[in-house]
Amino acid sequence: MLPAREYLELMRDFFSAGGLVLWTICLVSILLWALIIERYIYLRRVYPAELDRLVASWRARSDQTSWFARQIRLAMIAGLASRLGRSLALIRSLIAICPLLGLLGTVTGMITVFDVLAVLGSGNARAMASGIWMATIPTMAGLVVALSGLFFSVRLRQQVQLERQKAADLLRHYGDTVS
């Protein structure tokens, strides 16, 4: 097992080989995963209490069957759905940006390779290797972040839709049983 210092050196070498684009992908990845984790925490810890408060507020209403009451119920569901879906559009955008950043890394890496070819000629493979690394590492990193984020994003979106439907059914059930 390597000591922590060697891991840090390997990470530093990896990021320096990938260039500035790899650092950008890393920052986007951190933001993406922070948002995904926040949404999962919200769904597990905060949302159940909000749903209980919403159902209690609906049950406390004396009028649950009039047109006005149905509009209030729809507004309650829409507010809850808005809170449930918060950050999902940003998560999808960050996922879409990652492969594009990887492509940018490919382009900048290939520019480095062509620059080496123009200056040193085609015989210096070692000089071209850094450009090839700079071309492939960000591409791989962008795709890995996007694919893993996409998996969790889809699951998160499905869970949000399910919870929204459950909330609508709960409020509809209470409104229908009072009549």
Secondary structure by P-SEA (a helix, b strand, c coil): cccaaaaaaaaaaaaaaacaaaaaaaaaaaaaaaaaaaaaaaacccaaaaaaaaaaaaaaccccccaaaaaaaaaaaaaaaaaaacaaaaaaaaaaaaaaaaaaaaaaaaaaaaaaaaaccccccccaaaaaaaacaaaaaaaaaaaaaaaaaaaaaaaaaaaaaaaaaaaaaaaaaac
